[in-house]
Amino acid sequence: PLFIRIVGSLKTTSTFKSRKVDLRNKAYGPGAPAPVYVLNGREEGYVPFYEAYPADVAAGKRPRG
């Protein structure tokens, strides 16, 4: 699964790489500080994360659109 989170800015390292650890620590889901989107397919694009998403992925289901 691919996730995206739209934020105003990202912290970077001294070599201008994004600080992915900070984003990973914020996690994803209903309590995430910014909306998270999940890839529903190449043609459908991204859909908002929903509570049952992890269970759907574990069951081999495609994300709801």
N, CA, C and O atoms as a MOPAC input file, in Angstrom:
PM7 MOZYME 1SCF
protein

 N      0.83300 1    -1.20500 1     0.00000 1
 C      0.00000 1     0.00000 1     0.00000 1
 C      0.86800 1     1.25600 1     0.00000 1
 O      1.93400 1     1.29300 1     0.61400 1
 N      0.40900 1     2.24300 1    -0.67300 1
 C      1.10400 1     3.52300 1    -0.68600 1
 C      0.25200 1     4.56300 1     0.02600 1
 O     -0.95400 1     4.66300 1    -0.19500 1
 N      0.90200 1     5.32600 1     0.87600 1
 C      0.21800 1     6.35000 1     1.65600 1
 C      0.77000 1     7.71800 1     1.28600 1
 O      1.94900 1     7.84600 1     0.95700 1
 N     -0.07100 1     8.73200 1     1.33600 1
 C      0.41800 1    10.09500 1     1.21900 1
 C     -0.22100 1    10.92900 1     2.31800 1
 O     -1.35100 1    10.68300 1     2.73700 1
 N      0.51400 1    11.89500 1     2.75900 1
 C      0.01700 1    12.84600 1     3.75400 1
 C      0.40100 1    14.22700 1     3.24300 1
 O      1.56800 1    14.48100 1     2.94300 1
 N     -0.56900 1    15.10800 1     3.14500 1
 C     -0.30500 1    16.45000 1     2.65300 1
 C     -0.02200 1    17.34200 1     3.85700 1
 O     -0.85600 1    17.49900 1     4.74900 1
 N      1.17300 1    17.92000 1     3.85900 1
 C      1.58800 1    18.79700 1     4.95900 1
 C      2.10700 1    20.11000 1     4.37200 1
 O      2.44600 1    20.18700 1     3.19100 1
 N      2.16200 1    21.12600 1     5.20900 1
 C      2.62800 1    22.43400 1     4.75700 1
 C      4.10900 1    22.46500 1     4.45200 1
 O      4.53200 1    23.12300 1     3.50200 1
 N      4.90800 1    21.76200 1     5.24700 1
 C      6.35400 1    21.73000 1     5.03300 1
 C      6.92800 1    20.48900 1     5.70400 1
 O      6.29400 1    19.88300 1     6.56800 1
 N      8.13200 1    20.12300 1     5.29600 1
 C      8.83400 1    18.97500 1     5.87000 1
 C     10.15300 1    19.43500 1     6.46100 1
 O     10.82800 1    20.30000 1     5.90100 1
 N     10.51400 1    18.85800 1     7.58600 1
 C     11.83900 1    19.11000 1     8.13700 1
 C     12.84400 1    18.33500 1     7.29200 1
 O     12.55100 1    17.24200 1     6.80700 1
 N     14.02600 1    18.91200 1     7.12300 1
 C     15.06100 1    18.24700 1     6.33900 1
 C     16.34900 1    18.13500 1     7.13900 1
 O     16.55600 1    18.83800 1     8.12800 1
 N     17.19900 1    17.23900 1     6.68800 1
 C     18.51500 1    17.06800 1     7.30400 1
 C     19.46600 1    18.11800 1     6.72800 1
 O     19.07200 1    18.91400 1     5.87500 1
 N     20.69500 1    18.12000 1     7.18300 1
 C     21.68100 1    19.07800 1     6.66900 1
 C     22.02000 1    18.83000 1     5.19900 1
 O     22.57000 1    19.70400 1     4.52900 1
 N     21.68800 1    17.63300 1     4.70100 1
 C     21.91300 1    17.32800 1     3.28000 1
 C     20.60200 1    17.37900 1     2.48400 1
 O     20.51400 1    16.83100 1     1.38600 1
 N     19.59800 1    18.03600 1     3.04400 1
 C     18.31200 1    18.29400 1     2.39400 1
 C     17.47100 1    17.05200 1     2.11800 1
 O     16.64200 1    17.05200 1     1.20800 1
 N     17.67900 1    16.00900 1     2.88800 1
 C     16.81400 1    14.82900 1     2.79800 1
 C     15.65700 1    15.03100 1     3.77000 1
 O     15.83200 1    15.63300 1     4.83000 1
 N     14.47500 1    14.53000 1     3.41200 1
 C     13.33100 1    14.69800 1     4.30900 1
 C     13.46900 1    13.79200 1     5.52800 1
 O     14.01200 1    12.69000 1     5.44100 1
 N     12.97300 1    14.27200 1     6.66000 1
 C     13.05100 1    13.53400 1     7.91900 1
 C     11.86500 1    12.57000 1     7.99800 1
 O     10.83900 1    12.88700 1     8.59900 1
 N     12.01200 1    11.40800 1     7.39400 1
 C     10.93100 1    10.42600 1     7.34400 1
 C     10.61200 1     9.83300 1     8.70600 1
 O      9.48300 1     9.40200 1     8.94000 1
 N     11.58000 1     9.80300 1     9.60100 1
 C     11.36000 1     9.24000 1    10.93600 1
 C     10.26600 1    10.02000 1    11.65700 1
 O      9.42000 1     9.42700 1    12.32600 1
 N     10.27600 1    11.34500 1    11.52600 1
 C      9.24900 1    12.16500 1    12.16700 1
 C      7.86000 1    11.80800 1    11.64000 1
 O      6.91200 1    11.69600 1    12.41700 1
 N      7.73700 1    11.63000 1    10.32500 1
 C      6.44400 1    11.25200 1     9.74700 1
 C      6.01700 1     9.86700 1    10.20300 1
 O      4.84600 1     9.63900 1    10.50700 1
 N      6.96800 1     8.94600 1    10.25200 1
 C      6.65300 1     7.58200 1    10.67800 1
 C      6.17800 1     7.57100 1    12.13000 1
 O      5.26600 1     6.81800 1    12.47200 1
 N      6.77200 1     8.37900 1    12.97100 1
 C      6.37500 1     8.42900 1    14.37900 1
 C      4.97900 1     9.01000 1    14.56100 1
 O      4.30000 1     8.68300 1    15.53500 1
 N      4.54200 1     9.86300 1    13.64600 1
 C      3.19000 1    10.41900 1    13.71600 1
 C      2.15100 1     9.38000 1    13.31100 1
 O      0.97100 1     9.52200 1    13.63100 1
 N      2.57800 1     8.35500 1    12.62100 1
 C      1.72700 1     7.23000 1    12.20800 1
 C      0.63200 1     7.67900 1    11.23700 1
 O      0.70900 1     8.75100 1    10.63700 1
 N     -0.37100 1     6.84100 1    11.10300 1
 C     -1.49600 1     7.14400 1    10.23300 1
 C     -2.74500 1     6.61300 1    10.89700 1
 O     -2.66600 1     5.84900 1    11.85900 1
 N     -3.88200 1     7.00700 1    10.39700 1
 C     -5.13900 1     6.53900 1    10.94300 1
 C     -6.01600 1     7.68900 1    11.37800 1
 O     -5.71200 1     8.85000 1    11.10500 1
 N     -7.10200 1     7.37000 1    12.05400 1
 C     -8.06100 1     8.40100 1    12.43900 1
 C     -7.46500 1     9.49700 1    13.32500 1
 O     -7.91400 1    10.64100 1    13.26000 1
 N     -6.47000 1     9.17600 1    14.14300 1
 C     -5.88800 1    10.16500 1    15.04000 1
 C     -4.69400 1    10.90000 1    14.46900 1
 O     -4.06200 1    11.68100 1    15.18100 1
 N     -4.36600 1    10.67800 1    13.21100 1
 C     -3.19300 1    11.31800 1    12.60000 1
 C     -3.40400 1    12.82900 1    12.53600 1
 O     -4.52800 1    13.29100 1    12.34300 1
 N     -2.32100 1    13.60300 1    12.69900 1
 C     -2.45300 1    15.05800 1    12.72000 1
 C     -2.84900 1    15.68600 1    11.38100 1
 O     -3.38600 1    16.79300 1    11.36500 1
 N     -2.60000 1    15.01600 1    10.27400 1
 C     -2.98000 1    15.51900 1     8.94700 1
 C     -3.67800 1    14.39200 1     8.20100 1
 O     -3.40700 1    13.22200 1     8.47300 1
 N     -4.56600 1    14.71100 1     7.27000 1
 C     -5.25300 1    13.65000 1     6.52800 1
 C     -4.26700 1    12.73600 1     5.80200 1
 O     -3.25600 1    13.18900 1     5.26500 1
 N     -4.58100 1    11.45200 1     5.79800 1
 C     -3.75900 1    10.45600 1     5.11500 1
 C     -4.61300 1     9.83700 1     4.01300 1
 O     -5.79800 1     9.56700 1     4.20700 1
 N     -3.99400 1     9.61700 1     2.85700 1
 C     -4.68700 1     9.01700 1     1.72200 1
 C     -3.98900 1     7.72400 1     1.34400 1
 O     -2.77300 1     7.60200 1     1.49000 1
 N     -4.76600 1     6.74800 1     0.85100 1
 C     -4.22200 1     5.45100 1     0.45400 1
 C     -4.50600 1     5.23500 1    -1.03000 1
 O     -5.53400 1     5.67500 1    -1.54500 1
 N     -3.59100 1     4.55900 1    -1.70700 1
 C     -3.74700 1     4.31900 1    -3.13700 1
 C     -4.80000 1     3.24800 1    -3.37100 1
 O     -4.71900 1     2.14800 1    -2.82600 1
 N     -5.79200 1     3.58900 1    -4.19200 1
 C     -6.88500 1     2.67500 1    -4.49700 1
 C     -6.67500 1     1.98800 1    -5.84000 1
 O     -7.45000 1     1.10200 1    -6.19800 1
 N     -5.67400 1     2.36300 1    -6.57000 1
 C     -5.39400 1     1.79700 1    -7.88600 1
 C     -4.90600 1     2.89100 1    -8.81500 1
 O     -5.10300 1     4.07700 1    -8.54900 1
 N     -4.27600 1     2.49300 1    -9.89400 1
 C     -3.71500 1     3.49500 1   -10.81600 1
 C     -4.78800 1     4.38700 1   -11.41900 1
 O     -4.59000 1     5.59400 1   -11.55700 1
 N     -5.90300 1     3.80800 1   -11.77100 1
 C     -6.95800 1     4.59600 1   -12.40900 1
 C     -7.79100 1     5.37100 1   -11.40000 1
 O     -8.23800 1     6.48100 1   -11.69100 1
 N     -8.00700 1     4.80100 1   -10.21600 1
 C     -8.85700 1     5.43400 1    -9.21500 1
 C     -8.12700 1     6.50900 1    -8.42300 1
 O     -8.74600 1     7.47100 1    -7.96900 1
 N     -6.82600 1     6.35700 1    -8.25300 1
 C     -6.05700 1     7.33100 1    -7.48100 1
 C     -6.14800 1     7.08000 1    -5.98200 1
 O     -6.35700 1     5.94900 1    -5.54100 1
 N     -5.99100 1     8.12900 1    -5.21800 1
 C     -5.96500 1     8.01900 1    -3.75900 1
 C     -7.33500 1     8.29200 1    -3.16200 1
 O     -8.09900 1     9.11300 1    -3.67000 1
 N     -7.63200 1     7.58900 1    -2.07500 1
 C     -8.87000 1     7.78800 1    -1.32500 1
 C     -8.49500 1     8.07100 1     0.12600 1
 O     -7.43000 1     7.64800 1     0.57600 1
 N     -9.34900 1     8.78000 1     0.86700 1
 C     -9.03500 1     9.05000 1     2.27100 1
 C     -8.92500 1     7.75200 1     3.07700 1
 O     -9.67800 1     6.80400 1     2.85400 1
 N     -7.98000 1     7.72700 1     4.01200 1
 C     -7.81700 1     6.58300 1     4.90900 1
 C     -9.11000 1     6.40300 1     5.69300 1
 O     -9.71900 1     7.38600 1     6.11500 1
 N     -9.53000 1     5.17100 1     5.89000 1
 C    -10.72400 1     4.87700 1     6.68100 1
 C    -10.36500 1     3.82000 1     7.71400 1
 O     -9.39600 1     3.07900 1     7.55200 1
 N    -11.14800 1     3.76100 1     8.76600 1
 C    -10.81700 1     2.93900 1     9.93200 1
 C    -10.61800 1     1.45900 1     9.61700 1
 O     -9.76000 1     0.81600 1    10.22200 1
 N    -11.38700 1     0.91000 1     8.69100 1
 C    -11.30100 1    -0.52200 1     8.38200 1
 C    -10.20400 1    -0.84200 1     7.36600 1
 O    -10.04900 1    -2.00200 1     6.98500 1
 N     -9.44600 1     0.15300 1     6.92200 1
 C     -8.42500 1    -0.06300 1     5.89500 1
 C     -7.41800 1    -1.15400 1     6.26500 1
 O     -7.18700 1    -2.04600 1     5.44900 1
 N     -6.80400 1    -1.12800 1     7.46200 1
 C     -5.83500 1    -2.18700 1     7.78900 1
 C     -6.44000 1    -3.59400 1     7.71500 1
 O     -5.78900 1    -4.52500 1     7.24000 1
 N     -7.67100 1    -3.74800 1     8.17900 1
 C     -8.32400 1    -5.06100 1     8.12600 1
 C     -8.61600 1    -5.46100 1     6.68000 1
 O     -8.48100 1    -6.63100 1     6.31900 1
 N     -9.01200 1    -4.49900 1     5.85800 1
 C     -9.26900 1    -4.79400 1     4.44300 1
 C     -7.99800 1    -5.27000 1     3.74800 1
 O     -8.03900 1    -6.22700 1     2.97400 1
 N     -6.87300 1    -4.61500 1     4.01400 1
 C     -5.60000 1    -5.01600 1     3.40600 1
 C     -5.21300 1    -6.41400 1     3.87500 1
 O     -4.79000 1    -7.24500 1     3.07100 1
 N     -5.35700 1    -6.67600 1     5.17200 1
 C     -5.01400 1    -7.99500 1     5.71500 1
 C     -5.88200 1    -9.09100 1     5.10000 1
 O     -5.43400 1   -10.22600 1     4.94100 1
 N     -7.12500 1    -8.74800 1     4.75400 1
 C     -8.03800 1    -9.72400 1     4.15400 1
 C     -7.86200 1    -9.82100 1     2.63900 1
 O     -8.55500 1   -10.60100 1     1.98600 1
 N     -6.94600 1    -9.04100 1     2.07600 1
 C     -6.71000 1    -9.08100 1     0.63800 1
 C     -7.72300 1    -8.29400 1    -0.16600 1
 O     -7.82700 1    -8.47200 1    -1.38000 1
 N     -8.47600 1    -7.42000 1     0.50000 1
 C     -9.47900 1    -6.61500 1    -0.20300 1
 C     -8.85400 1    -5.33300 1    -0.73800 1
 O     -7.84900 1    -4.84400 1    -0.22000 1
 N     -9.45800 1    -4.81800 1    -1.76000 1
 C     -9.03000 1    -3.55400 1    -2.35000 1
 C     -9.62100 1    -2.40100 1    -1.53300 1
 O    -10.74000 1    -2.51900 1    -1.03500 1
 N     -8.89900 1    -1.29600 1    -1.38800 1
 C     -9.44700 1    -0.16400 1    -0.62600 1
 C    -10.76200 1     0.33200 1    -1.21000 1
 O    -10.98300 1     0.28000 1    -2.42000 1
 N    -11.62200 1     0.81000 1    -0.33400 1
 C    -12.90500 1     1.37500 1    -0.77400 1
 C    -12.66400 1     2.71600 1    -1.43100 1
 O    -11.77100 1     3.46200 1    -1.03000 1
 N    -13.45400 1     3.02100 1    -2.43500 1
 C    -13.27400 1     4.28200 1    -3.14600 1
 C    -14.39300 1     5.18800 1    -3.07800 1
 O    -14.34000 1     6.27900 1    -3.64600 1

